[in-house]
Amino acid sequence: MESGEASVQYNRWNDDNINVNVAASQTNLNGIYNKMCTGQLGIAVRVAGSLAVMAAMYIVGYITGYYVHKC
């Protein structure tokens, strides 16, 4: 090493570099995402959302077909 270069050392056992407060560092949006999009509740939310989208598509298609084929 040359004498003109800066020397930086990292001590991985330094407790100042550790953040153990995980719950406080998460935002409310992350908490909602973890609750609503993971696990069994997440599966139920996705199924309900899929059924709602399919029902909406059916209704839009029914109404569109009614007005297109109206004589």
Predicted model as a PDB file, atoms N, CA, C, CB and O in Angstrom, pLDDT in the B-factor column:
MODEL        1                                                                  
ATOM      1  N   MET A   1       0.835  -1.177   0.000  1.00 48.00           N  
ATOM      2  CA  MET A   1       0.000   0.000   0.000  1.00 48.00           C  
ATOM      3  C   MET A   1       0.876   1.234   0.000  1.00 48.00           C  
ATOM      4  CB  MET A   1      -0.948   0.001   1.201  1.00 48.00           C  
ATOM      5  O   MET A   1       1.894   1.302   0.689  1.00 48.00           O  
ATOM      6  N   GLU A   2       0.458   2.201  -0.784  1.00 52.00           N  
ATOM      7  CA  GLU A   2       1.228   3.436  -0.824  1.00 52.00           C  
ATOM      8  C   GLU A   2       0.834   4.317   0.359  1.00 52.00           C  
ATOM      9  CB  GLU A   2       1.006   4.182  -2.164  1.00 52.00           C  
ATOM     10  O   GLU A   2      -0.262   4.195   0.906  1.00 52.00           O  
ATOM     11  N   SER A   3       1.711   5.168   0.724  1.00 55.00           N  
ATOM     12  CA  SER A   3       1.454   6.013   1.886  1.00 55.00           C  
ATOM     13  C   SER A   3       0.419   7.094   1.592  1.00 55.00           C  
ATOM     14  CB  SER A   3       2.743   6.653   2.357  1.00 55.00           C  
ATOM     15  O   SER A   3      -0.144   7.657   2.530  1.00 55.00           O  
ATOM     16  N   GLY A   4       0.145   7.408   0.311  1.00 57.00           N  
ATOM     17  CA  GLY A   4      -0.816   8.447  -0.037  1.00 57.00           C  
ATOM     18  C   GLY A   4      -2.263   7.969  -0.013  1.00 57.00           C  
ATOM     19  O   GLY A   4      -3.176   8.794  -0.018  1.00 57.00           O  
ATOM     20  N   GLU A   5      -2.492   6.669   0.012  1.00 61.00           N  
ATOM     21  CA  GLU A   5      -3.861   6.146  -0.003  1.00 61.00           C  
ATOM     22  C   GLU A   5      -4.458   6.126   1.407  1.00 61.00           C  
ATOM     23  CB  GLU A   5      -3.885   4.731  -0.608  1.00 61.00           C  
ATOM     24  O   GLU A   5      -3.754   5.950   2.401  1.00 61.00           O  
ATOM     25  N   ALA A   6      -5.747   6.308   1.456  1.00 62.00           N  
ATOM     26  CA  ALA A   6      -6.438   6.249   2.744  1.00 62.00           C  
ATOM     27  C   ALA A   6      -6.688   4.793   3.107  1.00 62.00           C  
ATOM     28  CB  ALA A   6      -7.775   7.045   2.700  1.00 62.00           C  
ATOM     29  O   ALA A   6      -6.968   3.969   2.237  1.00 62.00           O  
ATOM     30  N   SER A   7      -6.590   4.490   4.357  1.00 63.00           N  
ATOM     31  CA  SER A   7      -6.812   3.134   4.827  1.00 63.00           C  
ATOM     32  C   SER A   7      -8.098   3.096   5.636  1.00 63.00           C  
ATOM     33  CB  SER A   7      -5.615   2.632   5.667  1.00 63.00           C  
ATOM     34  O   SER A   7      -8.225   3.784   6.649  1.00 63.00           O  
ATOM     35  N   VAL A   8      -9.058   2.283   5.179  1.00 58.00           N  
ATOM     36  CA  VAL A   8     -10.326   2.149   5.872  1.00 58.00           C  
ATOM     37  C   VAL A   8     -10.484   0.697   6.262  1.00 58.00           C  
ATOM     38  CB  VAL A   8     -11.517   2.633   4.994  1.00 58.00           C  
ATOM     39  O   VAL A   8     -10.342  -0.200   5.432  1.00 58.00           O  
ATOM     40  N   GLN A   9     -10.779   0.470   7.530  1.00 59.00           N  
ATOM     41  CA  GLN A   9     -10.987  -0.882   7.997  1.00 59.00           C  
ATOM     42  C   GLN A   9     -12.414  -1.019   8.506  1.00 59.00           C  
ATOM     43  CB  GLN A   9      -9.970  -1.249   9.094  1.00 59.00           C  
ATOM     44  O   GLN A   9     -12.966  -0.099   9.110  1.00 59.00           O  
ATOM     45  N   TYR A  10     -12.993  -2.169   8.255  1.00 58.00           N  
ATOM     46  CA  TYR A  10     -14.354  -2.442   8.695  1.00 58.00           C  
ATOM     47  C   TYR A  10     -14.309  -3.583   9.686  1.00 58.00           C  
ATOM     48  CB  TYR A  10     -15.287  -2.777   7.496  1.00 58.00           C  
ATOM     49  O   TYR A  10     -13.768  -4.653   9.405  1.00 58.00           O  
ATOM     50  N   ASN A  11     -14.881  -3.342  10.836  1.00 60.00           N  
ATOM     51  CA  ASN A  11     -14.946  -4.359  11.867  1.00 60.00           C  
ATOM     52  C   ASN A  11     -16.357  -4.929  11.855  1.00 60.00           C  
ATOM     53  CB  ASN A  11     -14.570  -3.780  13.273  1.00 60.00           C  
ATOM     54  O   ASN A  11     -17.301  -4.252  12.264  1.00 60.00           O  
ATOM     55  N   ARG A  12     -16.512  -6.165  11.391  1.00 66.00           N  
ATOM     56  CA  ARG A  12     -17.846  -6.724  11.284  1.00 66.00           C  
ATOM     57  C   ARG A  12     -18.451  -7.056  12.641  1.00 66.00           C  
ATOM     58  CB  ARG A  12     -17.814  -7.955  10.429  1.00 66.00           C  
ATOM     59  O   ARG A  12     -19.650  -7.323  12.723  1.00 66.00           O  
ATOM     60  N   TRP A  13     -17.674  -7.048  13.684  1.00 65.00           N  
ATOM     61  CA  TRP A  13     -18.183  -7.332  15.025  1.00 65.00           C  
ATOM     62  C   TRP A  13     -18.543  -6.060  15.778  1.00 65.00           C  
ATOM     63  CB  TRP A  13     -17.159  -8.122  15.816  1.00 65.00           C  
ATOM     64  O   TRP A  13     -18.852  -6.107  16.968  1.00 65.00           O  
ATOM     65  N   ASN A  14     -18.504  -4.932  15.092  1.00 62.00           N  
ATOM     66  CA  ASN A  14     -18.838  -3.660  15.719  1.00 62.00           C  
ATOM     67  C   ASN A  14     -20.356  -3.574  15.885  1.00 62.00           C  
ATOM     68  CB  ASN A  14     -18.298  -2.462  14.875  1.00 62.00           C  
ATOM     69  O   ASN A  14     -21.085  -3.630  14.895  1.00 62.00           O  
ATOM     70  N   ASP A  15     -20.838  -3.440  17.108  1.00 62.00           N  
ATOM     71  CA  ASP A  15     -22.270  -3.416  17.379  1.00 62.00           C  
ATOM     72  C   ASP A  15     -22.953  -2.137  16.902  1.00 62.00           C  
ATOM     73  CB  ASP A  15     -22.506  -3.588  18.848  1.00 62.00           C  
ATOM     74  O   ASP A  15     -24.181  -2.094  16.824  1.00 62.00           O  
ATOM     75  N   ASP A  16     -22.194  -1.106  16.586  1.00 63.00           N  
ATOM     76  CA  ASP A  16     -22.793   0.139  16.115  1.00 63.00           C  
ATOM     77  C   ASP A  16     -23.378  -0.003  14.714  1.00 63.00           C  
ATOM     78  CB  ASP A  16     -21.761   1.252  16.130  1.00 63.00           C  
ATOM     79  O   ASP A  16     -24.225   0.798  14.321  1.00 63.00           O  
ATOM     80  N   ASN A  17     -22.950  -0.993  13.963  1.00 60.00           N  
ATOM     81  CA  ASN A  17     -23.404  -1.165  12.585  1.00 60.00           C  
ATOM     82  C   ASN A  17     -24.616  -2.083  12.469  1.00 60.00           C  
ATOM     83  CB  ASN A  17     -22.281  -1.708  11.744  1.00 60.00           C  
ATOM     84  O   ASN A  17     -25.065  -2.356  11.355  1.00 60.00           O  
ATOM     85  N   ILE A  18     -25.155  -2.563  13.578  1.00 60.00           N  
ATOM     86  CA  ILE A  18     -26.235  -3.528  13.559  1.00 60.00           C  
ATOM     87  C   ILE A  18     -27.549  -2.830  13.915  1.00 60.00           C  
ATOM     88  CB  ILE A  18     -25.945  -4.691  14.533  1.00 60.00           C  
ATOM     89  O   ILE A  18     -27.647  -2.134  14.925  1.00 60.00           O  
ATOM     90  N   ASN A  19     -28.544  -3.031  13.072  1.00 57.00           N  
ATOM     91  CA  ASN A  19     -29.874  -2.483  13.328  1.00 57.00           C  
ATOM     92  C   ASN A  19     -30.796  -3.650  13.635  1.00 57.00           C  
ATOM     93  CB  ASN A  19     -30.402  -1.641  12.109  1.00 57.00           C  
ATOM     94  O   ASN A  19     -31.173  -4.397  12.732  1.00 57.00           O  
ATOM     95  N   VAL A  20     -31.162  -3.814  14.894  1.00 58.00           N  
ATOM     96  CA  VAL A  20     -32.032  -4.912  15.285  1.00 58.00           C  
ATOM     97  C   VAL A  20     -33.482  -4.467  15.427  1.00 58.00           C  
ATOM     98  CB  VAL A  20     -31.551  -5.517  16.584  1.00 58.00           C  
ATOM     99  O   VAL A  20     -34.346  -5.286  15.737  1.00 58.00           O  
ATOM    100  N   ASN A  21     -33.762  -3.205  15.209  1.00 60.00           N  
ATOM    101  CA  ASN A  21     -35.111  -2.681  15.328  1.00 60.00           C  
ATOM    102  C   ASN A  21     -35.798  -2.774  13.968  1.00 60.00           C  
ATOM    103  CB  ASN A  21     -35.097  -1.214  15.849  1.00 60.00           C  
ATOM    104  O   ASN A  21     -35.931  -1.768  13.270  1.00 60.00           O  
ATOM    105  N   VAL A  22     -36.230  -3.966  13.591  1.00 58.00           N  
ATOM    106  CA  VAL A  22     -36.791  -4.194  12.271  1.00 58.00           C  
ATOM    107  C   VAL A  22     -38.211  -3.664  12.185  1.00 58.00           C  
ATOM    108  CB  VAL A  22     -36.762  -5.674  11.930  1.00 58.00           C  
ATOM    109  O   VAL A  22     -38.576  -3.064  11.174  1.00 58.00           O  
ATOM    110  N   ALA A  23     -39.014  -3.865  13.202  1.00 55.00           N  
ATOM    111  CA  ALA A  23     -40.414  -3.452  13.159  1.00 55.00           C  
ATOM    112  C   ALA A  23     -40.545  -1.939  13.025  1.00 55.00           C  
ATOM    113  CB  ALA A  23     -41.144  -3.930  14.409  1.00 55.00           C  
ATOM    114  O   ALA A  23     -41.437  -1.465  12.321  1.00 55.00           O  
ATOM    115  N   ALA A  24     -39.700  -1.189  13.668  1.00 56.00           N  
ATOM    116  CA  ALA A  24     -39.785   0.270  13.595  1.00 56.00           C  
ATOM    117  C   ALA A  24     -39.295   0.791  12.256  1.00 56.00           C  
ATOM    118  CB  ALA A  24     -38.982   0.904  14.718  1.00 56.00           C  
ATOM    119  O   ALA A  24     -39.711   1.868  11.831  1.00 56.00           O  
ATOM    120  N   SER A  25     -38.417   0.051  11.577  1.00 55.00           N  
ATOM    121  CA  SER A  25     -37.889   0.536  10.314  1.00 55.00           C  
ATOM    122  C   SER A  25     -38.827   0.246   9.149  1.00 55.00           C  
ATOM    123  CB  SER A  25     -36.538  -0.079  10.050  1.00 55.00           C  
ATOM    124  O   SER A  25     -38.631   0.797   8.066  1.00 55.00           O  
ATOM    125  N   GLN A  26     -39.847  -0.609   9.333  1.00 62.00           N  
ATOM    126  CA  GLN A  26     -40.796  -0.892   8.270  1.00 62.00           C  
ATOM    127  C   GLN A  26     -41.873   0.186   8.236  1.00 62.00           C  
ATOM    128  CB  GLN A  26     -41.427  -2.284   8.457  1.00 62.00           C  
ATOM    129  O   GLN A  26     -42.279   0.716   9.269  1.00 62.00           O  
ATOM    130  N   THR A  27     -42.318   0.491   7.042  1.00 75.00           N  
ATOM    131  CA  THR A  27     -43.392   1.465   6.902  1.00 75.00           C  
ATOM    132  C   THR A  27     -44.733   0.762   7.057  1.00 75.00           C  
ATOM    133  CB  THR A  27     -43.307   2.193   5.538  1.00 75.00           C  
ATOM    134  O   THR A  27     -44.806  -0.467   7.067  1.00 75.00           O  
ATOM    135  N   ASN A  28     -45.785   1.552   7.176  1.00 80.00           N  
ATOM    136  CA  ASN A  28     -47.121   0.987   7.288  1.00 80.00           C  
ATOM    137  C   ASN A  28     -47.502   0.213   6.040  1.00 80.00           C  
ATOM    138  CB  ASN A  28     -48.134   2.080   7.549  1.00 80.00           C  
ATOM    139  O   ASN A  28     -48.216  -0.787   6.116  1.00 80.00           O  
ATOM    140  N   LEU A  29     -47.020   0.680   4.873  1.00 80.00           N  
ATOM    141  CA  LEU A  29     -47.330  -0.002   3.618  1.00 80.00           C  
ATOM    142  C   LEU A  29     -46.716  -1.391   3.584  1.00 80.00           C  
ATOM    143  CB  LEU A  29     -46.836   0.816   2.429  1.00 80.00           C  
ATOM    144  O   LEU A  29     -47.337  -2.327   3.080  1.00 80.00           O  
ATOM    145  N   ASN A  30     -45.510  -1.541   4.111  1.00 82.00           N  
ATOM    146  CA  ASN A  30     -44.892  -2.866   4.181  1.00 82.00           C  
ATOM    147  C   ASN A  30     -45.663  -3.776   5.127  1.00 82.00           C  
ATOM    148  CB  ASN A  30     -43.432  -2.754   4.633  1.00 82.00           C  
ATOM    149  O   ASN A  30     -45.806  -4.967   4.851  1.00 82.00           O  
ATOM    150  N   GLY A  31     -46.154  -3.248   6.219  1.00 81.00           N  
ATOM    151  CA  GLY A  31     -46.931  -4.047   7.153  1.00 81.00           C  
ATOM    152  C   GLY A  31     -48.242  -4.519   6.543  1.00 81.00           C  
ATOM    153  O   GLY A  31     -48.654  -5.662   6.740  1.00 81.00           O  
ATOM    154  N   ILE A  32     -48.892  -3.630   5.800  1.00 83.00           N  
ATOM    155  CA  ILE A  32     -50.134  -4.011   5.127  1.00 83.00           C  
ATOM    156  C   ILE A  32     -49.850  -5.058   4.063  1.00 83.00           C  
ATOM    157  CB  ILE A  32     -50.820  -2.780   4.500  1.00 83.00           C  
ATOM    158  O   ILE A  32     -50.604  -6.019   3.914  1.00 83.00           O  
ATOM    159  N   TYR A  33     -48.758  -4.871   3.319  1.00 82.00           N  
ATOM    160  CA  TYR A  33     -48.393  -5.850   2.295  1.00 82.00           C  
ATOM    161  C   TYR A  33     -48.122  -7.215   2.924  1.00 82.00           C  
ATOM    162  CB  TYR A  33     -47.158  -5.373   1.509  1.00 82.00           C  
ATOM    163  O   TYR A  33     -48.593  -8.235   2.421  1.00 82.00           O  
ATOM    164  N   ASN A  34     -47.379  -7.236   4.000  1.00 82.00           N  
ATOM    165  CA  ASN A  34     -47.067  -8.511   4.653  1.00 82.00           C  
ATOM    166  C   ASN A  34     -48.325  -9.193   5.182  1.00 82.00           C  
ATOM    167  CB  ASN A  34     -46.076  -8.291   5.796  1.00 82.00           C  
ATOM    168  O   ASN A  34     -48.426 -10.420   5.156  1.00 82.00           O  
ATOM    169  N   LYS A  35     -49.273  -8.409   5.656  1.00 81.00           N  
ATOM    170  CA  LYS A  35     -50.493  -8.991   6.211  1.00 81.00           C  
ATOM    171  C   LYS A  35     -51.450  -9.464   5.115  1.00 81.00           C  
ATOM    172  CB  LYS A  35     -51.194  -7.977   7.108  1.00 81.00           C  
ATOM    173  O   LYS A  35     -52.047 -10.533   5.239  1.00 81.00           O  
ATOM    174  N   MET A  36     -51.603  -8.682   4.047  1.00 81.00           N  
ATOM    175  CA  MET A  36     -52.623  -8.967   3.044  1.00 81.00           C  
ATOM    176  C   MET A  36     -52.131  -9.796   1.859  1.00 81.00           C  
ATOM    177  CB  MET A  36     -53.182  -7.689   2.542  1.00 81.00           C  
ATOM    178  O   MET A  36     -52.952 -10.335   1.117  1.00 81.00           O  
ATOM    179  N   CYS A  37     -50.834  -9.912   1.661  1.00 82.00           N  
ATOM    180  CA  CYS A  37     -50.336 -10.564   0.445  1.00 82.00           C  
ATOM    181  C   CYS A  37     -49.518 -11.818   0.710  1.00 82.00           C  
ATOM    182  CB  CYS A  37     -49.505  -9.600  -0.335  1.00 82.00           C  
ATOM    183  O   CYS A  37     -48.984 -12.405  -0.231  1.00 82.00           O  
ATOM    184  N   THR A  38     -49.406 -12.238   1.941  1.00 85.00           N  
ATOM    185  CA  THR A  38     -48.640 -13.440   2.240  1.00 85.00           C  
ATOM    186  C   THR A  38     -49.490 -14.391   3.068  1.00 85.00           C  
ATOM    187  CB  THR A  38     -47.330 -13.090   2.981  1.00 85.00           C  
ATOM    188  O   THR A  38     -50.425 -13.975   3.751  1.00 85.00           O  
ATOM    189  N   GLY A  39     -49.158 -15.647   2.999  1.00 88.00           N  
ATOM    190  CA  GLY A  39     -49.837 -16.649   3.810  1.00 88.00           C  
ATOM    191  C   GLY A  39     -51.217 -16.984   3.287  1.00 88.00           C  
ATOM    192  O   GLY A  39     -51.544 -16.707   2.133  1.00 88.00           O  
ATOM    193  N   GLN A  40     -52.024 -17.583   4.146  1.00 90.00           N  
ATOM    194  CA  GLN A  40     -53.364 -18.009   3.752  1.00 90.00           C  
ATOM    195  C   GLN A  40     -54.282 -16.825   3.473  1.00 90.00           C  
ATOM    196  CB  GLN A  40     -53.969 -18.883   4.831  1.00 90.00           C  
ATOM    197  O   GLN A  40     -55.130 -16.894   2.583  1.00 90.00           O  
ATOM    198  N   LEU A  41     -54.119 -15.741   4.226  1.00 90.00           N  
ATOM    199  CA  LEU A  41     -54.931 -14.552   3.970  1.00 90.00           C  
ATOM    200  C   LEU A  41     -54.592 -13.965   2.605  1.00 90.00           C  
ATOM    201  CB  LEU A  41     -54.718 -13.498   5.074  1.00 90.00           C  
ATOM    202  O   LEU A  41     -55.477 -13.486   1.897  1.00 90.00           O  
ATOM    203  N   GLY A  42     -53.328 -14.000   2.239  1.00 90.00           N  
ATOM    204  CA  GLY A  42     -52.919 -13.507   0.924  1.00 90.00           C  
ATOM    205  C   GLY A  42     -53.529 -14.312  -0.204  1.00 90.00           C  
ATOM    206  O   GLY A  42     -53.932 -13.751  -1.222  1.00 90.00           O  
ATOM    207  N   ILE A  43     -53.599 -15.630  -0.031  1.00 92.00           N  
ATOM    208  CA  ILE A  43     -54.220 -16.483  -1.038  1.00 92.00           C  
ATOM    209  C   ILE A  43     -55.711 -16.163  -1.143  1.00 92.00           C  
ATOM    210  CB  ILE A  43     -54.007 -17.977  -0.697  1.00 92.00           C  
ATOM    211  O   ILE A  43     -56.254 -16.087  -2.245  1.00 92.00           O  
ATOM    212  N   ALA A  44     -56.369 -15.976  -0.007  1.00 94.00           N  
ATOM    213  CA  ALA A  44     -57.797 -15.647  -0.015  1.00 94.00           C  
ATOM    214  C   ALA A  44     -58.047 -14.298  -0.690  1.00 94.00           C  
ATOM    215  CB  ALA A  44     -58.351 -15.630   1.420  1.00 94.00           C  
ATOM    216  O   ALA A  44     -59.019 -14.147  -1.430  1.00 94.00           O  
ATOM    217  N   VAL A  45     -57.186 -13.327  -0.442  1.00 93.00           N  
ATOM    218  CA  VAL A  45     -57.337 -12.003  -1.068  1.00 93.00           C  
ATOM    219  C   VAL A  45     -57.160 -12.119  -2.573  1.00 93.00           C  
ATOM    220  CB  VAL A  45     -56.315 -10.992  -0.482  1.00 93.00           C  
ATOM    221  O   VAL A  45     -57.896 -11.484  -3.328  1.00 93.00           O  
ATOM    222  N   ARG A  46     -56.203 -12.915  -3.024  1.00 93.00           N  
ATOM    223  CA  ARG A  46     -55.984 -13.075  -4.459  1.00 93.00           C  
ATOM    224  C   ARG A  46     -57.150 -13.797  -5.123  1.00 93.00           C  
ATOM    225  CB  ARG A  46     -54.687 -13.836  -4.713  1.00 93.00           C  
ATOM    226  O   ARG A  46     -57.557 -13.429  -6.225  1.00 93.00           O  
ATOM    227  N   VAL A  47     -57.687 -14.813  -4.470  1.00 96.00           N  
ATOM    228  CA  VAL A  47     -58.839 -15.532  -5.028  1.00 96.00           C  
ATOM    229  C   VAL A  47     -60.038 -14.604  -5.118  1.00 96.00           C  
ATOM    230  CB  VAL A  47     -59.185 -16.772  -4.170  1.00 96.00           C  
ATOM    231  O   VAL A  47     -60.720 -14.571  -6.143  1.00 96.00           O  
ATOM    232  N   ALA A  48     -60.303 -13.850  -4.062  1.00 96.00           N  
ATOM    233  CA  ALA A  48     -61.435 -12.923  -4.063  1.00 96.00           C  
ATOM    234  C   ALA A  48     -61.247 -11.845  -5.133  1.00 96.00           C  
ATOM    235  CB  ALA A  48     -61.602 -12.274  -2.671  1.00 96.00           C  
ATOM    236  O   ALA A  48     -62.205 -11.473  -5.811  1.00 96.00           O  
ATOM    237  N   GLY A  49     -60.041 -11.351  -5.285  1.00 96.00           N  
ATOM    238  CA  GLY A  49     -59.765 -10.345  -6.311  1.00 96.00           C  
ATOM    239  C   GLY A  49     -59.955 -10.907  -7.713  1.00 96.00           C  
ATOM    240  O   GLY A  49     -60.498 -10.233  -8.589  1.00 96.00           O  
ATOM    241  N   SER A  50     -59.511 -12.136  -7.922  1.00 97.00           N  
ATOM    242  CA  SER A  50     -59.683 -12.773  -9.232  1.00 97.00           C  
ATOM    243  C   SER A  50     -61.156 -12.978  -9.560  1.00 97.00           C  
ATOM    244  CB  SER A  50     -58.950 -14.116  -9.274  1.00 97.00           C  
ATOM    245  O   SER A  50     -61.585 -12.722 -10.684  1.00 97.00           O  
ATOM    246  N   LEU A  51     -61.932 -13.441  -8.578  1.00 98.00           N  
ATOM    247  CA  LEU A  51     -63.367 -13.628  -8.802  1.00 98.00           C  
ATOM    248  C   LEU A  51     -64.062 -12.299  -9.084  1.00 98.00           C  
ATOM    249  CB  LEU A  51     -64.010 -14.307  -7.591  1.00 98.00           C  
ATOM    250  O   LEU A  51     -64.957 -12.237  -9.926  1.00 98.00           O  
ATOM    251  N   ALA A  52     -63.665 -11.252  -8.397  1.00 98.00           N  
ATOM    252  CA  ALA A  52     -64.269  -9.938  -8.628  1.00 98.00           C  
ATOM    253  C   ALA A  52     -63.952  -9.427 -10.028  1.00 98.00           C  
ATOM    254  CB  ALA A  52     -63.782  -8.932  -7.580  1.00 98.00           C  
ATOM    255  O   ALA A  52     -64.816  -8.851 -10.689  1.00 98.00           O  
ATOM    256  N   VAL A  53     -62.725  -9.631 -10.481  1.00 98.00           N  
ATOM    257  CA  VAL A  53     -62.346  -9.201 -11.834  1.00 98.00           C  
ATOM    258  C   VAL A  53     -63.109 -10.000 -12.881  1.00 98.00           C  
ATOM    259  CB  VAL A  53     -60.826  -9.358 -12.051  1.00 98.00           C  
ATOM    260  O   VAL A  53     -63.587  -9.439 -13.867  1.00 98.00           O  
ATOM    261  N   MET A  54     -63.225 -11.314 -12.668  1.00 98.00           N  
ATOM    262  CA  MET A  54     -63.963 -12.142 -13.632  1.00 98.00           C  
ATOM    263  C   MET A  54     -65.442 -11.764 -13.663  1.00 98.00           C  
ATOM    264  CB  MET A  54     -63.810 -13.632 -13.287  1.00 98.00           C  
ATOM    265  O   MET A  54     -66.040 -11.742 -14.739  1.00 98.00           O  
ATOM    266  N   ALA A  55     -66.038 -11.471 -12.529  1.00 98.00           N  
ATOM    267  CA  ALA A  55     -67.440 -11.047 -12.502  1.00 98.00           C  
ATOM    268  C   ALA A  55     -67.613  -9.710 -13.216  1.00 98.00           C  
ATOM    269  CB  ALA A  55     -67.945 -10.943 -11.051  1.00 98.00           C  
ATOM    270  O   ALA A  55     -68.584  -9.518 -13.948  1.00 98.00           O  
ATOM    271  N   ALA A  56     -66.688  -8.796 -13.009  1.00 98.00           N  
ATOM    272  CA  ALA A  56     -66.768  -7.497 -13.687  1.00 98.00           C  
ATOM    273  C   ALA A  56     -66.629  -7.661 -15.197  1.00 98.00           C  
ATOM    274  CB  ALA A  56     -65.680  -6.544 -13.157  1.00 98.00           C  
ATOM    275  O   ALA A  56     -67.336  -7.003 -15.960  1.00 98.00           O  
ATOM    276  N   MET A  57     -65.726  -8.532 -15.631  1.00 98.00           N  
ATOM    277  CA  MET A  57     -65.569  -8.782 -17.064  1.00 98.00           C  
ATOM    278  C   MET A  57     -66.838  -9.398 -17.645  1.00 98.00           C  
ATOM    279  CB  MET A  57     -64.363  -9.705 -17.322  1.00 98.00           C  
ATOM    280  O   MET A  57     -67.237  -9.052 -18.757  1.00 98.00           O  
ATOM    281  N   TYR A  58     -67.467 -10.294 -16.919  1.00 98.00           N  
ATOM    282  CA  TYR A  58     -68.708 -10.921 -17.378  1.00 98.00           C  
ATOM    283  C   TYR A  58     -69.810  -9.873 -17.541  1.00 98.00           C  
ATOM    284  CB  TYR A  58     -69.157 -12.021 -16.391  1.00 98.00           C  
ATOM    285  O   TYR A  58     -70.529  -9.864 -18.540  1.00 98.00           O  
ATOM    286  N   ILE A  59     -69.932  -9.006 -16.561  1.00 98.00           N  
ATOM    287  CA  ILE A  59     -70.976  -7.981 -16.608  1.00 98.00           C  
ATOM    288  C   ILE A  59     -70.728  -7.008 -17.754  1.00 98.00           C  
ATOM    289  CB  ILE A  59     -71.046  -7.220 -15.274  1.00 98.00           C  
ATOM    290  O   ILE A  59     -71.659  -6.649 -18.475  1.00 98.00           O  
ATOM    291  N   VAL A  60     -69.484  -6.579 -17.926  1.00 97.00           N  
ATOM    292  CA  VAL A  60     -69.156  -5.663 -19.026  1.00 97.00           C  
ATOM    293  C   VAL A  60     -69.413  -6.345 -20.373  1.00 97.00           C  
ATOM    294  CB  VAL A  60     -67.672  -5.196 -18.929  1.00 97.00           C  
ATOM    295  O   VAL A  60     -69.945  -5.728 -21.295  1.00 97.00           O  
ATOM    296  N   GLY A  61     -69.035  -7.617 -20.477  1.00 96.00           N  
ATOM    297  CA  GLY A  61     -69.283  -8.341 -21.716  1.00 96.00           C  
ATOM    298  C   GLY A  61     -70.759  -8.522 -21.992  1.00 96.00           C  
ATOM    299  O   GLY A  61     -71.187  -8.419 -23.142  1.00 96.00           O  
ATOM    300  N   TYR A  62     -71.541  -8.786 -20.970  1.00 96.00           N  
ATOM    301  CA  TYR A  62     -72.987  -8.955 -21.122  1.00 96.00           C  
ATOM    302  C   TYR A  62     -73.628  -7.662 -21.614  1.00 96.00           C  
ATOM    303  CB  TYR A  62     -73.624  -9.392 -19.790  1.00 96.00           C  
ATOM    304  O   TYR A  62     -74.432  -7.667 -22.546  1.00 96.00           O  
ATOM    305  N   ILE A  63     -73.259  -6.558 -20.973  1.00 95.00           N  
ATOM    306  CA  ILE A  63     -73.827  -5.260 -21.358  1.00 95.00           C  
ATOM    307  C   ILE A  63     -73.383  -4.884 -22.768  1.00 95.00           C  
ATOM    308  CB  ILE A  63     -73.408  -4.160 -20.355  1.00 95.00           C  
ATOM    309  O   ILE A  63     -74.191  -4.394 -23.556  1.00 95.00           O  
ATOM    310  N   THR A  64     -72.120  -5.105 -23.096  1.00 95.00           N  
ATOM    311  CA  THR A  64     -71.625  -4.795 -24.434  1.00 95.00           C  
ATOM    312  C   THR A  64     -72.340  -5.648 -25.476  1.00 95.00           C  
ATOM    313  CB  THR A  64     -70.103  -5.016 -24.514  1.00 95.00           C  
ATOM    314  O   THR A  64     -72.771  -5.138 -26.510  1.00 95.00           O  
ATOM    315  N   GLY A  65     -72.466  -6.939 -25.206  1.00 94.00           N  
ATOM    316  CA  GLY A  65     -73.162  -7.820 -26.147  1.00 94.00           C  
ATOM    317  C   GLY A  65     -74.616  -7.437 -26.323  1.00 94.00           C  
ATOM    318  O   GLY A  65     -75.165  -7.557 -27.418  1.00 94.00           O  
ATOM    319  N   TYR A  66     -75.235  -6.982 -25.268  1.00 92.00           N  
ATOM    320  CA  TYR A  66     -76.639  -6.576 -25.354  1.00 92.00           C  
ATOM    321  C   TYR A  66     -76.801  -5.399 -26.325  1.00 92.00           C  
ATOM    322  CB  TYR A  66     -77.178  -6.194 -23.952  1.00 92.00           C  
ATOM    323  O   TYR A  66     -77.691  -5.397 -27.176  1.00 92.00           O  
ATOM    324  N   TYR A  67     -75.929  -4.407 -26.180  1.00 90.00           N  
ATOM    325  CA  TYR A  67     -76.072  -3.217 -27.036  1.00 90.00           C  
ATOM    326  C   TYR A  67     -75.560  -3.464 -28.440  1.00 90.00           C  
ATOM    327  CB  TYR A  67     -75.333  -2.034 -26.428  1.00 90.00           C  
ATOM    328  O   TYR A  67     -76.050  -2.833 -29.377  1.00 90.00           O  
ATOM    329  N   VAL A  68     -74.595  -4.357 -28.631  1.00 91.00           N  
ATOM    330  CA  VAL A  68     -74.084  -4.639 -29.974  1.00 91.00           C  
ATOM    331  C   VAL A  68     -75.119  -5.437 -30.773  1.00 91.00           C  
ATOM    332  CB  VAL A  68     -72.742  -5.415 -29.897  1.00 91.00           C  
ATOM    333  O   VAL A  68     -75.321  -5.173 -31.958  1.00 91.00           O  
ATOM    334  N   HIS A  69     -75.764  -6.396 -30.143  1.00 89.00           N  
ATOM    335  CA  HIS A  69     -76.676  -7.279 -30.867  1.00 89.00           C  
ATOM    336  C   HIS A  69     -78.141  -6.843 -30.778  1.00 89.00           C  
ATOM    337  CB  HIS A  69     -76.541  -8.680 -30.340  1.00 89.00           C  
ATOM    338  O   HIS A  69     -79.035  -7.565 -31.220  1.00 89.00           O  
ATOM    339  N   LYS A  70     -78.378  -5.674 -30.214  1.00 85.00           N  
ATOM    340  CA  LYS A  70     -79.745  -5.175 -30.114  1.00 85.00           C  
ATOM    341  C   LYS A  70     -80.234  -4.769 -31.507  1.00 85.00           C  
ATOM    342  CB  LYS A  70     -79.828  -3.973 -29.123  1.00 85.00           C  
ATOM    343  O   LYS A  70     -79.562  -4.023 -32.219  1.00 85.00           O  
ATOM    344  N   CYS A  71     -81.384  -5.260 -31.872  1.00 74.00           N  
ATOM    345  CA  CYS A  71     -81.895  -4.974 -33.222  1.00 74.00           C  
ATOM    346  C   CYS A  71     -83.057  -4.014 -33.141  1.00 74.00           C  
ATOM    347  CB  CYS A  71     -82.326  -6.267 -33.940  1.00 74.00           C  
ATOM    348  O   CYS A  71     -83.627  -3.648 -34.168  1.00 74.00           O  
TER     349      CYS A  71                                                      
ENDMDL                                                                          
END                                                                             
